[in-house]
Amino acid sequence: EEHEAEELTIEESEPVASDEAVVVTSEDADAAAVTMADLEAEIADLTAQLAELEQTASANLEGWQRSQAALENFRKRAAVERQALIESANIRLIAALLPVLDDFERAFANLPEELRGHSWLSGIEMVEHKLRWVLENEGLTPLMSAPGTPFDPFLHQAVMCQESAEVEDGQIVAEVQRGYLLGEQVVRPAQVVVAKAPATPPAESEETDDENADAAETDEA
């Protein structure tokens, strides 16, 4: 009987254990629902943070690109300004040396014949040639101001006008002082004499008037 009682107890207790294994309480369901809601909220929060970080990264990238472009523009502008400063300094220096070159030219042009051929004069000529070579090596070139060249107000400075039958009106008659260019910039305009049309002599004017009067009388007759 004791043995049967033990078997009966075991058989009665097995269904109870099986029922406890599969039963899900309302508290467990609520906890699971809360957990899913928390996960969804956390995912939404992380998604929002990711979008915000991506927006910040995009803004930082655009700012960096603008900074790089501004830096590159600054470097280019600085290079242009530095080159302009160098060219301006060169022009001022060369312009200051041109009177020395003019003095050499005038001295050699007016040199007495008895002084030509001296050894010391050859040394001075070498100095003049060296100075001219240095200036030309820097890009200095003389302006074209030969007689018959059209007057250009950007290249020439008219010191006087002169009637001329050989040169057309508005053309250069003679060069008073040579002008120079450094590259495409005018270091010093050439001083020139400009031709103007000769005035009609009074005698010719009277003869022309008489001829016109005679022609008019002939037409009337």
C-alpha distance (Angstrom), angle and dihedral (degrees) to the residues before:
residue distance angle dihedral
E1 . . .
E2 3.75 . .
H3 3.80 89.6 .
E4 3.79 92.2 51.0
A5 3.77 89.7 48.1
E6 3.78 90.9 54.0
E7 3.83 91.9 49.8
L8 3.75 90.1 48.5
T9 3.77 90.8 51.6
I10 3.79 91.6 50.2
E11 3.78 93.6 47.7
E12 3.76 91.4 49.2
S13 3.77 93.6 47.1
E14 3.88 97.1 50.9
P15 3.81 96.5 69.3
V16 3.78 89.8 50.0
A17 3.82 91.8 54.7
S18 3.82 90.3 47.6
D19 3.81 91.7 51.1
E20 3.83 92.1 51.2
A21 3.87 91.3 53.8
V22 3.83 96.1 58.0
V23 3.77 101.8 34.5
V24 3.90 113.8 109.3
T25 3.73 114.2 -165.7
S26 3.82 125.6 -144.4
E27 3.77 89.3 -113.8
D28 3.81 89.9 59.4
A29 3.82 91.5 49.5
D30 3.78 91.7 49.3
A31 3.79 90.6 49.4
A32 3.81 91.3 50.6
A33 3.81 91.3 48.8
V34 3.79 91.2 49.6
T35 3.79 90.2 49.9
M36 3.86 92.5 52.9
A37 3.79 91.0 47.1
D38 3.78 90.1 51.1
L39 3.81 91.2 49.7
E40 3.79 92.3 49.2
A41 3.79 90.9 48.1
E42 3.78 91.1 48.3
I43 3.82 91.1 48.9
A44 3.79 90.7 50.0
D45 3.80 90.4 48.4
L46 3.80 92.2 49.1
T47 3.80 90.7 47.3
A48 3.80 90.2 52.6
Q49 3.80 90.9 47.5
L50 3.81 90.2 49.5
A51 3.80 91.7 50.9
E52 3.80 90.2 48.7
L53 3.80 91.7 49.1
E54 3.81 91.2 48.1
Q55 3.81 89.7 51.1
T56 3.80 90.6 48.8
A57 3.80 91.1 47.9
S58 3.82 90.9 49.9
A59 3.80 90.9 49.6
N60 3.81 90.8 48.3
L61 3.81 90.5 49.7
E62 3.80 91.9 50.6
G63 3.79 90.3 47.5
W64 3.79 91.0 49.9
Q65 3.81 91.3 48.7
R66 3.80 91.2 49.9
S67 3.79 90.0 48.7
Q68 3.80 91.0 50.3
A69 3.81 91.1 49.0
A70 3.80 91.2 47.8
L71 3.81 90.6 49.0
E72 3.80 91.9 49.5
N73 3.81 91.3 48.5
F74 3.80 89.6 49.0
R75 3.79 91.2 51.5
K76 3.81 91.8 49.4
R77 3.79 92.1 46.4
A78 3.80 91.2 47.5
A79 3.81 90.5 50.2
V80 3.81 91.4 50.2
E81 3.80 92.1 47.2
R82 3.80 91.4 47.1
Q83 3.81 91.1 50.8
A84 3.81 90.7 47.1
L85 3.80 89.8 50.2
I86 3.80 91.3 50.7
E87 3.81 91.8 48.5
S88 3.80 91.3 47.3
A89 3.80 91.0 50.5
N90 3.81 90.3 48.0
I91 3.80 91.2 50.4
R92 3.79 92.5 50.5
L93 3.80 92.0 47.9
I94 3.80 94.3 46.7
A95 3.80 91.7 45.2
A96 3.80 88.3 54.8
L97 3.83 90.6 51.9
L98 3.80 96.5 48.5
P99 3.84 94.4 81.2
V100 3.80 88.0 56.8
L101 3.79 89.2 53.5
D102 3.81 89.4 48.1
D103 3.80 90.6 52.5
F104 3.81 90.9 52.5
E105 3.81 91.2 50.8
R106 3.81 93.8 48.1
A107 3.80 91.9 45.9
F108 3.80 93.4 52.6
A109 3.82 92.4 42.6
N110 3.83 92.4 53.6
L111 3.80 97.2 36.9
P112 3.83 112.7 134.7
E113 3.76 113.9 -114.3
E114 3.83 93.2 -122.8
L115 3.81 90.6 61.4
R116 3.77 95.8 53.6
G117 3.78 116.4 103.9
H118 3.81 97.2 32.6
S119 3.79 115.8 136.9
W120 3.79 93.6 -129.1
L121 3.81 88.9 55.8
S122 3.79 89.6 55.4
G123 3.80 88.4 56.1
I124 3.80 91.2 52.8
E125 3.80 90.2 48.6
M126 3.81 89.5 53.2
V127 3.81 89.7 53.0
E128 3.82 90.2 50.7
H129 3.81 91.8 48.0
K130 3.81 91.4 48.4
L131 3.81 92.1 50.3
R132 3.79 91.3 48.7
W133 3.82 91.2 47.3
V134 3.82 91.9 51.7
L135 3.81 92.1 50.0
E136 3.79 93.5 45.9
N137 3.80 89.9 47.9
E138 3.82 87.6 58.3
G139 3.80 89.6 55.8
L140 3.81 101.6 -91.4
T141 3.81 113.9 152.3
P142 3.83 129.8 174.6
L143 3.79 120.0 -115.0
M144 3.78 119.5 -114.3
S145 3.80 105.9 -111.6
A146 3.79 102.8 150.5
P147 3.83 119.1 147.2
G148 3.80 109.5 -80.3
T149 3.80 94.0 30.3
P150 3.82 111.5 132.4
F151 3.79 112.8 -107.6
D152 3.83 112.1 -108.1
P153 3.82 115.0 -168.5
F154 3.81 89.9 -155.0
L155 3.82 92.1 57.1
H156 3.79 105.3 24.1
Q157 3.78 137.0 54.1
A158 3.80 115.0 -152.3
V159 3.79 110.5 -139.8
M160 3.80 93.9 176.6
C161 3.80 143.9 -10.4
Q162 3.78 122.4 -123.2
E163 3.77 132.6 -170.9
S164 3.76 111.0 -117.3
A165 3.78 134.9 176.5
E166 3.81 93.2 -170.5
V167 3.81 98.3 52.8
E168 3.78 125.0 50.6
D169 3.77 122.6 -114.7
G170 3.82 111.5 -80.8
Q171 3.79 95.0 22.3
I172 3.79 127.9 114.0
V173 3.80 116.7 -93.3
A174 3.81 98.6 -177.8
E175 3.79 141.4 -11.3
V176 3.81 116.3 -118.5
Q177 3.81 98.1 179.8
R178 3.78 127.0 8.2
G179 3.79 119.1 -114.3
Y180 3.79 127.4 -146.2
L181 3.80 140.7 -152.8
L182 3.79 127.6 -152.6
G183 3.76 103.4 -155.9
E184 3.80 101.7 -48.9
Q185 3.81 96.5 -26.7
V186 3.77 123.0 97.2
V187 3.79 109.9 -121.9
R188 3.79 92.9 179.4
P189 3.81 128.3 -4.7
A190 3.77 117.1 -127.2
Q191 3.79 115.5 -106.0
V192 3.80 107.5 -132.8
V193 3.79 144.8 169.1
V194 3.81 111.5 -120.6
A195 3.79 124.5 -149.4
K196 3.77 123.6 -123.8
A197 3.77 128.5 -170.8
P198 3.81 112.9 -90.2
A199 3.77 115.9 -108.4
T200 3.81 118.1 -109.1
P201 3.85 110.3 -102.2
P202 3.83 114.3 -115.6
A203 3.82 92.4 -122.9
E204 3.76 91.9 56.3
S205 3.78 89.7 47.0
E206 3.85 91.6 53.7
E207 3.80 91.9 47.3
T208 3.77 89.6 51.3
D209 3.81 90.8 51.0
D210 3.85 90.9 49.9
E211 3.78 91.4 49.6
N212 3.79 91.0 50.3
A213 3.82 90.8 49.4
D214 3.83 92.2 49.9
A215 3.77 90.5 49.0
A216 3.79 90.8 51.2
E217 3.84 92.1 51.1
T218 3.79 90.8 49.2
D219 3.79 90.7 52.5
E220 3.81 91.4 50.6
A221 3.80 91.6 50.5
